[in-house]
Amino acid sequence: MWLRIAWLFVFALASVGNASPKTEGIKILTDEKRIELAGSVSTELERYRDELKGSIEYLACCEAGKAYESLIVLKADPQAIYDALVKLGSKPGEPAYDDEEGKHVLPKGDPIRLWVRWQAGGKTKEVRAESLVLRRKTGKPLKKMDWIFTGSRLTWPLDEDSEEQILEATLLKNIVALHHADPSVLIQNPLAEAAEDNLYEKNAKLLPPPGTPVTLIMQIQPKKEKQDAR
């Protein structure tokens, strides 16, 4: 947790001057209602493994995000990802929070189904994103589920002359969170257990090696659709 505070201002300062969304590495498939995001398996996971005791807090971040706590690092800018999801008809909601009485309120927003695809041994491998995440207590992967498009929250940019608020995700560069402590992300874990920290670790048996090119697929889901297998 101490690393989050230590890196907060570093990431924010690194974002200054990024005036327009970076659309590199993003493919929008309108008919299929999905976007495909180019990225790679984080090479930073092992750097702070001792401090974090192997725990992960994000499924995906962008460059200059918390790659040391993320499975995947994406090329596209958070604003470009947000714009693509909205263009396909997905509506953002709001991040999880604790109300005045201390009750934990789950994240709200449209459901997004996630897959990860990569090449291995000359063949294409594609899995549900949940299968890459293990519960530390049980060693078992997350169940198949749809994630929640919370859409980040608005904040004032570092440019003092600006009169318009921006997505906080464009400053901190984190995209899909496994926990509920970060309201800046675009997508949050829907599970109530995510109110706690340090619950998850990578599925080392399934996750490809660090640096492996991968594609994170975000599929828009109807609100009332059951969370069945693909």
N, C-alpha and C positions, 0 to 999 in steps of 0.2 A: 504493500500500500504506500510506503514511503516513496517509492519510485514515481508514483503518480504525481505527487506534489512536486518532486524535484524536477520532473520533465515538463510540467505544465507550461511554464513560461518559455522554455526552450522551443517547444512546438509552436506556440503562439507567435514568437518572434520569427521563426522560420517561415511563417505564412505571410509575413508582410510583403506586399508588392504583388501578390498573386491576384491580379485584378480580374482575370477572366477564367472561367472553368476550364480545366484541362480535360479535353475529350479523348485524348489518346487512350487506347486500350478499352474502349467501350463500344459495344455493338448492340443496336436496338432492333429487335425482331418484332415488329408491330403485330403481325398476324398471330404470332405465337404468344403475344403478351409477355415477353420476357426480355431481359437484357443479359448480355454476356460480358463479363469483365475480365480482362487479361491481368495476370499477376504472377506471383511465384510464392513458393513456400518460404516463410520467413527464415532468414539466416541468423537472426538475433535471438532466437529462443534459448539457445544454450548459454548465451553470454551471461545472463542473470539467473541461470537455473538454480544456483545455490541460494541466492537471496530469496527467490520466489518459491523455492522448494518444488519446482516442476509445475507449478500452477499456471494456468492461462486464463486470461480475462476477456479476450476478444477472439472472435472467429476471423475477422478481417479488419485491416486498417489500410490507409493509403500511405504513400511515401511520406516520411516525416511524422507518421503516427506512432503508436506504441507497438512497434514491431517486436519488441522483446517480450510482449505478452500476447502476441497474435499468431495465429497459424498461417495466415495469408497476407501478403502485402500487395495491394492493387496499384495499378498505374493511373487510373482515372482520378479526377478531382471529386471530392464529396458533392460539390454543387452540381456537377455534371451527372452524377449518379442519381441525386435527388430529382433533377429535372427530367431524367429519362423515366423514372418510376411514375412521376406525376403525368408525364406525357402519355404513358400507357394506361392511365386511368386510376392509378392507385392513390388513395387519399391518406396523407399523414395524420397521425393522431396526436398523442402526447406521451412523454416518457413516464415510467413508473415513478412514484413518489410516496412519501409518508405524510399522511394528513395531520391535522392539528391534534388529533387524538392518538397519534402514533400508529394508526392502522396503515399497513402497506397497501397501496393501490397499484394494481397491475398495469402494465403499459396498454395503451389503446392505439388503434390504427388498423389499417387493412392488412390482411395476411399475405406473407411473401414466402414462397417455398424456395429452398436453397439446395443447389447441387454443386459439386466440385468435379471438374473433369481434367484429366491429364493423360499424357502418353507414357506407356510403360512396356518395354520389350516389343516395340513396334505395334502395340495395340492401344486402343482408346479405353480408358477406365473412367467410369463416371459413377459417383456415389452420392447419397444424400449427405449434406454437410454435417448433420448430427452424428453420423457414424465416425467422424474424425475426432469427436470429443468424448472423453471418458469421465465418468464420475469417479473422483479420487477414492471415495470410501468403498465403492463396490467394484471398480475396475470395468464397469459395463458402460456401453455407449448410451448417449441420449436417445430417447425414443423418437420415432419419426413424428415430426410436427411442423407446423407453419410458424414462422417468425413474425414479428409485429413491426410494421413500418411506422415508427413514431415520428420520424421526420426531423429529429434534432430539435433545438429550440433557438430562438432568436437572441442575438447579443449585439453589442456595439462593436464595430471594428476597431482595430488599434489606431487607425487613422483618425485623429481628432477632428479633422475637417469634414468627415463623412456625416451625413444626416440620415442615412438609411441603415437599418439593422441588417445583419447577415446571419446565416446559419452558423451556429457554434461549431458544427462539424468541419466547416471550412478552415477554422483555426487549429483545431486539435487533431483533425485527420483520422479519426476513428470511425468505423462504419458499422460493424455488427458486433454488439456486446453480448457476452455470456452472462453478465451480471447487470443489476439495475442501478448501480451507483454512479454511472456515467450517463447523464441526460443529454449529452452532446451528440451521441451517435444517431445514425439514421434508422437503425434496426436493432430491436432488443429481443432477448430471450423471453418467451411468453410465460415461462414457468414461475410459480410463486417462490420456489426455492432460490431463484436468482437474486433474491433480496440479500442473500449472504455472499461473501467473497470467498475466493480460493476453493471453490467446489470442484473445479474441473482440471483435467490435464489432457495433453494430446494423445491420440491413439497411435502410438509409435509403430505398431504393426501394420497400420493401413496408410498413414500419412506418408507421402513420398519424401525423399531426401530434401534437405534444405537447398533452396535455390531452384528446385524443379519448377518449370513453367506450368501454371495451372490456369483454368478458367473458372471463375465463380459465376454461377448462373442464378439469376433472380427471376422467379416465375410468379407473375401476378395471380392470386387466387381469389375466387368469389368469396365473399364474406361468410356465407352460410355453408360452404362446402365442407364436408367432413374431412378430417385430416387422415386420409387413407394413403396407402402405399402407391407409388407411381405405377 
